[in-house]
Amino acid sequence: MSTKKDDPKTKKDDTKAKKPARSKAGRDSDPGPIPEKEPSPAKPGTWSDAFLKEALAVARRLDVDRLLYIGNEGAPLESLTGRGIKKKVIVASSSDKLAVRAEELGLTHEVIPAYAFDRFEKIKVALAGCTSAGLAADGMLVVCLVGEHASPRVDTCMVTRVGTHSDEQASLAGLLADTEQSAQVLEAVLNIALSVGFEGIEGDPVGTIFVVGDSTAVMERSKQLTLNPFQGYSEQERNILDPAIRDAVKNFCLLDGAIVVREDGVLLAAGRYLRPPEDLELNLPLGLGTRNAAAMGISQVTGAISFVISKSTGSVRIYKNGKLSVELKQPRRRT
């Protein structure tokens, strides 16, 4: 029995369609319309880089005297080396690596404490350090750039005139610069006070007083509460300008009473009970207790400057001439 041959015209190919031939490059010879490429997401830091560019443009337009860049490790310092602005730049940071990088680029560097200040507190501390180091002076117009703690990017720009922007800024700059006492000694004490306020001692909050300068009068108006831990050591072995000594001094903040520092940085006593006259009229801010009253009083009857570390908040209050000169608040403490 014969079978009918399939008509090739009507025969259906049930095999899969062949793939189009590929070129040597491996692409379809007829790729069809190319889909429109989607835009790639913005790279991290793009906004911050644009912000920095605009801030530098502001500094040039205003012809500022200084550009204070308060940075952290990883900050893009290359952007600060442009013509007309490089000589005005001061890089303020606590990072050794950033200091080396700034030096390599020919930028001026100023060391500031490595604590979690808010942005405005960072600016105050950095400006004060620059003033005491002779890098800035009253009346100078400064553009200040700062960012979040530990971030390599800046997100805040402030234009200020040194010594006139705010009472606090003027007081801090004046405290560290316009004084017969050693600016290096005052800065060393301030750094210790800020460190203890932020970290405490072994994680526990601590409050104490440092009294700097006019040491003869301070010792006459105070008495020893306990054994003096600095007695019996040579002056070289107890100078607060020695970094090793500064680390050891923090432990003596646990003692009741004040730590007395001579004008040249020699530590005279710890555990000292301050005894200013009881009939002093003190304009003490509401809510502050006996520690602040003693510090304010001793600064009123002597030429000393008192630093008070708050046990409850970690803030540092500085008294000079019987007045609260500066209060440095710390928004958070190490836990």
C-alpha positions as CSV (number, residue, x, y, z in Angstrom):
1,M,0.0,0.0,0.0
2,S,1.5,3.2,-1.0
3,T,1.7,6.2,1.2
4,K,1.1,9.8,0.2
5,K,4.3,11.9,0.4
6,D,4.1,14.9,2.4
7,D,3.9,18.1,0.4
8,P,7.1,20.0,1.1
9,K,5.1,23.2,0.9
10,T,2.7,22.2,3.6
11,K,5.2,20.3,5.8
12,K,5.7,22.0,9.1
13,D,9.1,22.1,10.7
14,D,8.7,21.0,14.3
15,T,12.3,21.6,15.0
16,K,13.4,24.6,16.9
17,A,14.2,27.7,15.0
18,K,17.9,28.0,14.2
19,K,19.8,30.8,16.0
20,P,20.9,33.5,13.8
21,A,24.5,33.3,12.7
22,R,27.0,35.1,14.9
23,S,29.8,37.2,13.8
24,K,33.4,36.6,14.7
25,A,32.9,38.9,17.6
26,G,30.3,36.6,18.9
27,R,27.3,39.0,18.4
28,D,24.1,38.4,16.5
29,S,24.4,39.4,12.9
30,D,21.0,41.1,13.3
31,P,20.9,42.2,16.9
32,G,17.8,44.4,16.4
33,P,17.2,47.6,18.3
34,I,19.6,48.3,21.1
35,P,17.8,49.0,24.4
36,E,18.4,52.4,25.9
37,K,21.1,52.3,28.6
38,E,19.8,53.1,32.1
39,P,21.7,55.8,33.9
40,S,24.1,54.5,36.5
41,P,23.5,55.5,40.1
42,A,25.5,58.4,41.4
43,K,28.8,57.5,42.9
44,P,29.2,57.9,46.7
45,G,30.5,61.4,47.6
46,T,29.3,63.1,44.4
47,W,27.1,65.5,46.4
48,S,29.9,66.2,48.9
49,D,32.4,66.9,46.1
50,A,30.0,69.4,44.6
51,F,29.5,71.0,48.0
52,L,33.2,71.3,48.5
53,K,33.6,72.9,45.0
54,E,31.0,75.5,45.8
55,A,32.5,76.2,49.2
56,L,35.9,76.8,47.6
57,A,34.2,79.1,45.1
58,V,32.7,81.1,48.0
59,A,36.1,81.4,49.6
60,R,37.6,82.8,46.4
61,R,34.7,85.3,45.8
62,L,34.9,86.6,49.4
63,D,38.8,86.7,49.3
64,V,38.9,85.2,52.8
65,D,42.1,85.3,54.9
66,R,41.9,81.6,55.8
67,L,40.1,78.4,54.7
68,L,39.8,76.1,57.7
69,Y,39.1,72.5,56.6
70,I,38.3,70.3,59.6
71,G,38.7,66.8,58.3
72,N,39.0,63.2,59.2
73,E,41.1,60.4,57.8
74,G,40.4,59.9,54.1
75,A,39.5,63.5,53.4
76,P,40.1,64.6,49.7
77,L,42.8,67.2,50.4
78,E,43.8,67.3,46.7
79,S,40.9,69.6,46.1
80,L,42.4,72.2,48.4
81,T,45.6,72.7,46.5
82,G,44.3,75.0,43.7
83,R,46.0,78.2,42.8
84,G,45.0,81.2,44.9
85,I,43.6,79.1,47.8
86,K,46.4,76.7,48.8
87,K,48.4,79.2,50.9
88,K,45.2,80.1,52.8
89,V,44.2,76.5,53.8
90,I,44.6,75.1,57.3
91,V,43.8,71.4,57.7
92,A,42.6,70.8,61.3
93,S,42.3,67.1,62.4
94,S,43.3,64.5,64.9
95,S,44.5,62.0,62.3
96,D,48.2,61.4,62.0
97,K,47.7,60.0,58.5
98,L,45.9,63.2,57.4
99,A,48.6,65.3,58.9
100,V,51.3,63.5,56.9
101,R,49.1,63.8,53.7
102,A,48.7,67.5,54.3
103,E,52.4,67.9,54.7
104,E,53.0,66.0,51.4
105,L,50.6,68.4,49.6
106,G,52.2,71.5,51.2
107,L,49.2,72.3,53.3
108,T,49.3,73.8,56.9
109,H,48.1,71.4,59.5
110,E,46.8,72.0,63.1
111,V,46.1,69.2,65.6
112,I,42.7,69.1,67.3
113,P,41.4,66.7,70.0
114,A,39.8,63.5,68.7
115,Y,36.4,63.7,70.3
116,A,32.8,63.6,69.1
117,F,32.0,67.3,69.1
118,D,29.1,68.6,67.1
119,R,30.0,70.7,64.1
120,F,30.0,74.1,65.8
121,E,32.0,72.8,68.7
122,K,34.6,71.5,66.3
123,I,34.9,74.9,64.6
124,K,35.3,76.7,68.0
125,V,38.1,74.3,69.1
126,A,39.9,74.4,65.7
127,L,39.7,78.2,65.5
128,A,41.1,78.5,69.1
129,G,43.9,76.1,68.2
130,C,44.8,78.1,65.1
131,T,44.7,81.4,67.0
132,S,47.0,80.1,69.7
133,A,49.4,78.7,67.1
134,G,49.6,82.0,65.3
135,L,47.8,80.7,62.2
136,A,44.8,83.0,62.6
137,A,44.3,86.3,64.3
138,D,41.4,88.5,65.4
139,G,39.6,90.2,62.5
140,M,40.5,87.6,59.9
141,L,37.7,86.3,57.7
142,V,37.6,82.6,57.7
143,V,35.6,80.0,55.8
144,C,35.2,76.9,58.0
145,L,34.4,73.5,56.4
146,V,33.3,70.6,58.6
147,G,31.4,67.4,58.5
148,E,30.0,64.6,60.6
149,H,32.3,63.0,63.2
150,A,34.5,60.3,61.6
151,S,33.2,61.1,58.1
152,P,35.8,61.9,55.4
153,R,33.4,64.3,53.7
154,V,32.3,67.9,54.7
155,D,28.7,69.0,54.6
156,T,28.7,72.3,56.5
157,C,30.2,75.7,55.6
158,M,30.4,78.7,57.9
159,V,31.9,82.1,57.3
160,T,33.1,83.8,60.4
161,R,35.4,86.6,61.5
162,V,37.8,85.4,64.2
163,G,36.9,86.8,67.6
164,T,33.7,88.5,66.6
165,H,31.3,85.7,65.5
166,S,30.2,84.7,68.9
167,D,31.0,85.4,72.5
168,E,32.0,81.7,73.1
169,Q,34.3,81.7,70.1
170,A,35.9,85.0,71.2
171,S,36.3,83.8,74.7
172,L,38.0,80.5,73.8
173,A,40.4,82.2,71.4
174,G,41.1,84.8,74.0
175,L,41.7,82.2,76.6
176,L,44.3,80.4,74.6
177,A,46.0,83.4,73.0
178,D,45.6,86.6,74.9
179,T,47.2,85.5,78.1
180,E,50.6,85.6,79.8
181,Q,50.3,81.9,80.5
182,S,51.7,79.3,78.2
183,A,49.3,78.5,75.4
184,Q,50.8,75.0,75.2
185,V,50.1,74.3,78.8
186,L,46.5,75.5,78.5
187,E,46.0,73.4,75.4
188,A,47.4,70.3,77.1
189,V,45.1,70.8,80.1
190,L,42.1,71.4,77.7
191,N,42.9,68.2,75.8
192,I,43.0,66.2,79.0
193,A,39.8,67.7,80.3
194,L,38.0,66.9,77.0
195,S,39.4,63.4,77.0
196,V,38.3,62.6,80.5
197,G,34.9,64.3,79.9
198,F,34.3,62.1,76.8
199,E,35.9,58.8,77.9
200,G,35.7,58.9,81.7
201,I,38.1,56.6,83.6
202,E,37.8,53.0,82.5
203,G,34.4,53.8,81.1
204,D,33.1,55.4,84.3
205,P,32.1,59.2,84.2
206,V,34.4,61.4,86.3
207,G,34.2,65.0,87.4
208,T,37.2,67.1,88.5
209,I,38.9,70.5,88.4
210,F,42.2,71.6,86.9
211,V,43.6,74.9,88.1
212,V,46.4,76.4,85.9
213,G,48.6,79.4,86.7
214,D,49.3,81.7,89.6
215,S,50.2,78.6,91.5
216,T,51.6,80.2,94.6
217,A,48.3,82.0,95.3
218,V,46.3,78.9,94.5
219,M,48.3,76.8,96.9
220,E,47.9,79.4,99.6
221,R,44.1,79.3,99.1
222,S,43.8,75.5,99.2
223,K,44.7,72.5,101.3
224,Q,45.6,68.9,100.7
225,L,42.8,66.4,101.2
226,T,45.0,63.3,100.7
227,L,48.6,62.3,99.9
228,N,49.9,64.3,97.1
229,P,50.8,61.9,94.3
230,F,53.2,64.3,92.6
231,Q,55.4,64.9,95.7
232,G,58.9,63.5,95.6
233,Y,59.2,63.5,91.8
234,S,61.5,65.8,89.8
235,E,59.9,68.7,87.8
236,Q,60.8,67.0,84.6
237,E,59.0,63.8,85.7
238,R,55.8,65.7,86.4
239,N,55.4,68.2,83.5
240,I,52.0,68.0,81.8
241,L,53.6,68.8,78.4
242,D,55.1,65.3,78.4
243,P,52.6,63.0,76.6
244,A,53.4,60.1,78.9
245,I,52.7,62.3,81.9
246,R,49.4,63.4,80.4
247,D,48.1,59.8,80.2
248,A,49.1,59.2,83.8
249,V,47.4,62.4,85.0
250,K,44.0,61.2,83.9
251,N,44.0,58.6,86.7
252,F,44.4,61.3,89.3
253,C,41.1,62.8,88.2
254,L,39.5,60.1,90.4
255,L,40.7,61.9,93.5
256,D,38.5,64.4,95.3
257,G,39.6,67.9,94.9
258,A,41.5,69.8,92.2
259,I,44.7,69.2,90.2
260,V,47.0,72.3,90.4
261,V,49.3,73.0,87.4
262,R,52.1,75.6,87.5
263,E,52.4,78.2,84.7
264,D,55.2,76.1,83.0
265,G,53.2,72.9,83.1
266,V,54.7,71.3,86.3
267,L,52.1,69.4,88.2
268,L,52.1,70.6,91.8
269,A,49.3,68.7,93.5
270,A,46.2,66.5,93.1
271,G,43.4,66.1,95.6
272,R,43.6,69.7,96.5
273,Y,40.6,71.4,98.3
274,L,40.1,74.9,97.0
275,R,39.2,77.6,99.6
276,P,38.3,80.9,98.0
277,P,36.8,83.5,100.4
278,E,33.3,82.5,101.6
279,D,31.9,86.1,101.1
280,L,32.6,86.2,97.4
281,E,29.7,87.2,95.2
282,L,29.6,84.6,92.4
283,N,27.5,84.9,89.3
284,L,27.2,81.2,89.0
285,P,24.8,79.9,86.3
286,L,21.7,78.2,87.7
287,G,22.0,74.5,88.2
288,L,25.8,74.4,88.8
289,G,27.1,73.1,92.1
290,T,30.0,73.4,94.5
291,R,32.7,72.2,92.1
292,N,31.9,75.0,89.7
293,A,31.5,77.5,92.5
294,A,35.0,76.6,93.8
295,A,36.5,76.8,90.3
296,M,34.9,80.2,89.7
297,G,35.9,81.5,93.1
298,I,39.6,80.6,92.8
299,S,39.8,82.2,89.4
300,Q,38.3,85.4,90.8
301,V,40.8,85.8,93.7
302,T,43.8,84.6,91.8
303,G,45.1,84.9,88.2
304,A,44.5,81.2,87.6
305,I,42.3,79.6,85.0
306,S,40.0,76.8,86.1
307,F,38.8,73.9,84.0
308,V,35.8,71.9,85.3
309,I,34.8,68.6,84.0
310,S,31.1,67.7,84.5
311,K,30.6,64.2,85.8
312,S,27.0,64.1,84.6
313,T,27.4,65.5,81.0
314,G,31.1,65.4,80.2
315,S,31.1,69.0,79.2
316,V,34.1,71.2,80.1
317,R,33.6,74.7,81.6
318,I,36.5,77.2,81.8
319,Y,36.6,80.0,84.3
320,K,38.7,83.1,84.1
321,N,38.7,86.2,86.2
322,G,35.7,84.9,88.1
323,K,33.5,84.4,85.0
324,L,32.4,81.5,83.0
325,S,34.5,82.1,79.9
326,V,33.8,79.0,77.8
327,E,31.5,75.9,77.9
328,L,32.4,73.0,75.6
329,K,29.5,70.6,75.3
330,Q,29.9,67.0,74.1
331,P,26.8,65.7,72.4
332,R,27.5,62.1,73.4
333,R,30.0,60.2,75.5
334,R,31.9,57.0,74.9
335,T,30.1,54.0,76.4
